[in-house]
Amino acid sequence: MDAKLYPALYAPKDGYVFVVTYGRSGSTLTQSLLNSIPGYCIRGENGNLPYFLARAANFVSNNDMYKWRREDLPKKTEDRRPYLQKILGQPFDPWAGAEDVDPIDFTYSFMNLFVEKILKPPPECRVSGFKEIRFHEDPRFFQSYMGILRDVFPKARFLFQTRDHDAVSKSSWWAKHPKHNVLKELQRAETLFETFAEENPENSFTIEYERYSEGPEYVQHIFDFLEEPHDSEATKVVLGRSLKH
């Protein structure tokens, strides 16, 4: 891919980190730890905006009205699908112009815009990214969604964060919902996380919130995965900070 075409996307020279979790998992602590690393700029939640971009990208790539026209455009008229033989490339085609849409450029351009206008990494940033608690809300699209992020964002890495389900179910808004529904959603989310992590071990690391109590020794594993030097004193400061959100 020509990085010059997508300057914002390729600006962080050491890539991206995405914190993938559900609400009340303690992910703001992880966000703070990552931002203690020199050159990191990990933003907070954005309402899962890349999901909508990924949905659009997936549609342009796989919807038959786009796909058939791209496939048939270089063919001789008689070799095209009967439906398209008389209309492809004509102004009276109901989907006129769909054959000229480049799904790869469309996808990269969308994500380049997301970085430029939403993440807005500062000039000194070498690793960008964000944390989000809504990745799992469309389970049927989850694996495709993560795959798009993996393939489009340079050096993409995923930190999947989990927490004791009983503790989560008693926290903030979760406590207002029937516990069995909460536990079911949390388990569903973690199953999605596990499936992607198992299929993408080089890109994935699972953080267990409870293990933060082990101190810098546990955090060292996260930094090892990220291939970053670990300042244990800086970690102690972050772990000792009371986070209320």
Steps between C-alpha positions, in 0.01 A plus 500: 500500500628848408530681833511835319136459403391472864734727696301520822456123519871436457627790712548299825816316398458217752137429425183469703366343817130435556363423847199275441272446797156554656386766743633507858794271429755750628615588150565864589784371715641319198459816295698691763776240509537511124511878501786486749717354222696773322359562155165329564170681448212266580168678488189414696167384362355644180162328489645219289518724192731265304223240513286709269794564269583130497138414424503735201835362385374144528188590301697654215734200496240224515159624393404338170399826333855629541682169471331374184564825318867505594539139395320538167641835388817356339308216331362497149132591488392146414695361799334726754207405717179522293367763740797728427560446130290794381543740791853474642682828445189675375341807660166317528646224718318525838842463664689709246857563613512218755745318274754778548504493880828363636412320825858500627550871447153564645589310817843655548366849429229458763749388765745772400221753560422339837860541611521855368172628643431280804821355642704808406836364619747778580817535291713321759268197510653174383218266615137604477174323576203507731302296749138410441232310692262448205699284259294191583152648451461347152624146564440376146727769359760496777761277336472686169523833683813403688644360177451832323674686782782244496550524126462876454673650803878454481649273766161458667496335841201413715484500879189308603410586857286285728382531858318279748144485375342521842692819578403655167133410547490701824669807353330820384232453229543123487345475847173639362457201267404140583819327603448196279473727195819680594693178553377368167618812315839498669555135416394559141747787473786295642425212265534742209825633644641151550414388149682790338796476738542129434501560125731801526746424781771731369262796510318421823552508876235449767517715813340363815406801711537318831865432427582869516509439876829316437653835418772579244588131470173435317516818296840385376323231295293764321808704421681191378215433258520858377880474482537811711746572782328496836544771761379325815504823701270670250275195515481522880383860471224411255387194697489706816281767349130482586300495177136595517303513174 
